[in-house]
């Protein structure tokens, strides 16, 4: 294997299942050596059939999300704009329709349970941006006054001169409305099953509150804001229980002033407030989070609300582990010497990307209990065979 061979691998991310578990959508990323950039397209297919490209083009399509009625696919694309915007298209493929035109773009969206609206976060600049190209270029190179410890992030650049707020887009009319504002960042949004409330994460605003955050709930229009967590560290990725009474999320045991090397566990809290409880406190392995700004898919609830499934790091590998909400008892649903990411669950199925030291990522699916695993893609088989790369021992 030579260094240039690494440019030939294709990787999988952003896995999504249709509500009935019969179809899967995901992204395939490849490197364009000439442009020195990634090119990402959405693939999709029925379980048991060969997936196919659903989008094409020279730029990036990402974050596919099936609507609850199974008819539509929402996704992000920079095909018509400098920044990624939100689009919808028929779930089986076809023409895409753009919903947003925001100056700093949109982030991955969550469908309302009735398939009529999309909830998403987007960065809003603190000051008005010029629209003329030369003036905009000068504006982007302006002198900045830093007043807090957290002011930039890997892959994002400066972050302190804009705030991430929540928006809702009406799919039929393409009307977009901002739900939150203020000097704080909101992200990781999730609808309640009855579509009346939303859960999300808000960053703290202190000058030295490095990457600290709390979990909030609000009405679907942004009113009646309520903070749910106070003494856990960096909660993220909330998901509502099927009955809408409980919210599961990932968090540290306690707030930390620095990033450090934290133990991320699965937690639950009542949607109406109260003390948060760590479900996996006796499980000596931690949840694997995707690198920011990507939001890791939240814990997957079983249909009866009795268990939560997530990806945990186990001695250098990443396994699919199910934990019982009542007592935290765990069982491994998918193990092996591999790294599992982008785990999602719907319609009695699991879908996920998995890679090992020889092949960075392929798509797999299984029954919700981990049995009957199927490999759905073979993107790198020819390259792996050509290189005959050994598995490290």
Order of alpha helices (4+ residues) and beta strands (2+ residues): beta-beta-beta-beta-beta-beta-beta-beta-beta-beta-alpha-beta-beta-beta-beta-beta-beta-beta-beta-beta-beta-beta-beta-beta-beta-beta-beta-beta-beta-beta-beta-beta-alpha
